[in-house]
Amino acid sequence: MLDRNTIYAITIIVSGFLTRLINITKPILEVAMWRQCDTASIARNFYYNGMNIFYPQVMQGGATDGYIGGTEFQIYPFTVAILYQIFGVHEYLGRLVSIFAFCGGAFFLYKLSRKYVGETTSLIGLLFYTFNPYIFFYSRSFQPDSSMLFFSIAMLYFFSEWIDKEGWRRFALMTLCATLAFLIKIPTICLGLPLLYLCLIKYKHSFVMQWRLWLFACLSIIPTFLWYRHSHYLVSINNLTWSGLKLSSYTIYLDFSFYWRVFFTEIFERDLIYVGGIFLVLGIIFTFKKKEFGYIRYWLLAIIIFFFLGAEKR
């Protein structure tokens, strides 16, 4: 039997799902349209040229085969291409995959936050996450960002559950989610920071002796390394790349405008629309009052590191 707060959470997520269906058939000629069109072209080429996930192709290849390198693992457009096989080529199917990924991410965000901050705060956080304009856009766009968030949040949840209760089912789920999150967006490896925090809390410095943690690291990182090595090889075929694997130059961190653009314009102004920024600051202050909130603080620190690694992409 579902409790009242769980029903509230489901209601919020369903409301978010239904509102994201509005104008779902709208063309993807909107914000970040080049990125959406490129992702859509990969899904279309999977459908027309063969479902080989290891050799993604784009439309702007000219006389070449259009193989694109230097990109994330194309699990998102591959999933869309599978739907193309069933329902035909419709761009709204790409939006629909992102929307379902949002619902999954919102569900695990609620479960994770409820575990650490309680019911009421979790519902408020879920409400902000569901209807934040920035997240609203990217969670219905033809891009892998929503899928990345889903697998990242699910990884954090299942890892925290495994740390508390262990069990091979939880281990398998956290490893699968971690691997897919890293493959979709390699900077999500920064989320290893809150995982490390939980390991230190439970095992202290003996965590380095835990063979299951080493197994988790190998199973999630080795496939990621192999893919990005293969993706680098794909660049040599047609010399086509999004240059998505380059880290930011250190000189950008010496420019004050970088900090203003990322942390004020992008986060405080666009992501949190001022009001959310005030709650963020208050929330950070509040987390220092309770030791169990350390997991959330290190999660936030990992996100900040994520911003620094991709500074020139912002």
Helices and strands as residue ranges (DSSP letters): H 4-20, H 33-49, G 59-61, H 75-87, H 92-117, H 119-131, H 133-138, H 145-165, H 168-184, G 186-191, H 192-203, G 204-209, H 211-238, G 250-254, H 256-259, I 260-271, H 275-287, G 291-293, H 294-309, G 311-313
